[in-house]
Amino acid sequence: MPDQPNLRHLVQQFAHPGRLDAILLRPKRHATVLRVDQTEALMDRGLQGDRSADRAPSRPGGSARQVTLIQTEHLGVMAALLRMDRIDPALLRRNLVVSGLNLLAAKALFKDEPLLLHIGPQVVLEVTGPCEPCSRMEDILGRGGYNAMRGHGGVNARVRVGGLLNVGDVLTVRTP
């Protein structure tokens, strides 16, 4: 009988690469979200054109919430819970909309074995944890919007290696 893979091996196995479906920038608090085809990820800061990148890092590595990501697949779940036909991802105010890859599984389980999200040929992100919804989601999505997003609100990430991001880029998860 062949050796069964252990948990350290299993957390590195993804069925296939994902795809960057949309780039959404929030230039200011409560401002209209801008949909762009390309932007630059700035190491330890966030995305060029997004308000999170305007601030200089206050500590080495910067904030744990430099970039927010959400899965396209979760948009349908939230819409179903709210009995809506669809949800425009710009309403949710996340930076990157991705498909084909379980973002929650891209967070490392072991401190000594980090997992890194590679997007396109240059950018490397470290998933730092879940991106919980804010109370504004109740106003934006309607009654129950906050709870419909819980568990489906995506993840926060830190930019470990900067570079250009383009809609259509391939996403993979790797160890360093």
N, C-alpha and C positions, 0 to 999 in steps of 0.2 A: 504494500500500500504506500503510495507516495506521501511525503511529508505534507501535512496540512499547513497552509500559510498562517503565520501568527498575525496578531493585530497590527504590529508595526509594519508588516508587509501589506496587509489589506488596506490600510488608510492611504497608501500611495497608489492604489489601483483605481483608475477611472476608465469607464467603458470606452469613451472617445473624447476628443477635444470639444470645447465649446466655441461660441462665437460672440463677438461684441456686436449687439444689435443696435444700440443707440448710445450717444454721448449727450448728456444733459448738464448744463452749467447753470448755477445759481449765482448771478453776479452780485446780488445784495439780498439781505434778509427780506423775505416776503415779496421779492421782485419776481417777475415772470421768468420762468425757466426757458433757457435758450437751447435749442436742439442744433448741434453742430456735427459735421462729418469727421472733424479732426481736432485734436487739441494736444497739448504737451503735458505729460505727467512730470511734476517737479519733485525731485527727491526731498523727502522729509516735509513736504508742504501740501501737495494736492494737485489739482488740475488748473492749468493756466485758464483764466477767465472765470473761475469759480471763487466765491468769497472765502472758502477755506484756505486757499493758497495766498491770500492777501497778507496774512499774518506771518511774521518770522517765527520759526520754531522757538518755543520757550524752554525746550530741553532737547538733549541729543535724540535724534530720531523723530522728533516732533510728536504731534497728537496721534492718538490711536484712531481718530476719525478724520483722516485726510481725504479719503475717497469713500463714497457709498455706492454699493452695488445691489442690484435686485435681479432676480431671475424672471425671464419672460413667462416661464411655466407657472409661476406663482400669481401672475396677473389674472389668469383664468380662475384660479381658486378663489381669490378675493372677490372677483366679479360674481362668481356663483354664490358666495356667502352673502353678498349684498343684493342678489337678484338683479344684477345689472348685465347688460349685453357684453360690455367690455370696460376696461379701465385704461385710460391714457396714462402711461408711466410718468409723464411730466407732472401729473397731479401729485405723485408720491414723492417728488423732489429728491430722488436718488440720482447719482451722477452717471453710472454705467448700467445699462440694461443688457444682460447676457442670457444666452440660451445654451442648452445642451450639456451643462455641467452643474452639478450640485454644489452651490457656493458654500453651504453649511459644512459640507465635507471637506472643503479646502482650508478649514481652520485646523491647525496642528493639534493633535492630541497629546504629543510628547514634547516637552520643552527642549530636550536634547536632539530632537529630530523635526525641525521646522518644515512646513510645507509652504511653497511659494507659488503664487498665481502669476504665470507668465502670459502677457497679452501682446500679441504681435512679436516682431523681432527684437524689441528693446525693453519694454516695460515689465517690471517685476513688482508685484504687490504682496504684502503680507496681510492676510485676513486676521483682524484683531478681535472680532466678536460680532454678535448680532447687532443689527441696526434697528432698534426699537422704534415704533411709531410715536409721533408726538400727538398731543391733544388736538392739534389743528386738523388731523385726519377726520375727526368727527364732523367738522364743518365742511371740509372739502368733499368727502365721500358720502356724507349723510349719516343718519342714525346707525350706529353699529360699525362705522368705518374704522374706528380705533381697534376694536376687537377683531375685525376681519383681517387687519394687517398683522396682528400679533402672531408671531411664528412664521410670517410670510414677508416681513419687511426688509429682508435682505441682510447684508453684512457691511461692517465698516472695515476699512483697510488703510494701511500705511504704505507710502511709496518707498520701496527699497532701492529701485533703480529707475531713474526717469527716462523719458524719451517720448516719441510720438505715438499717439493712439489714433487709430482710424476705425470707423465703422466697418465691420466685416473682418476685423482682425481675429485670429485664432487664439483661444485660451487653452492653456494646459496647466496642470498642477505638477510640480516637481519638488524634490528635495534639493538643498544647495549642493 
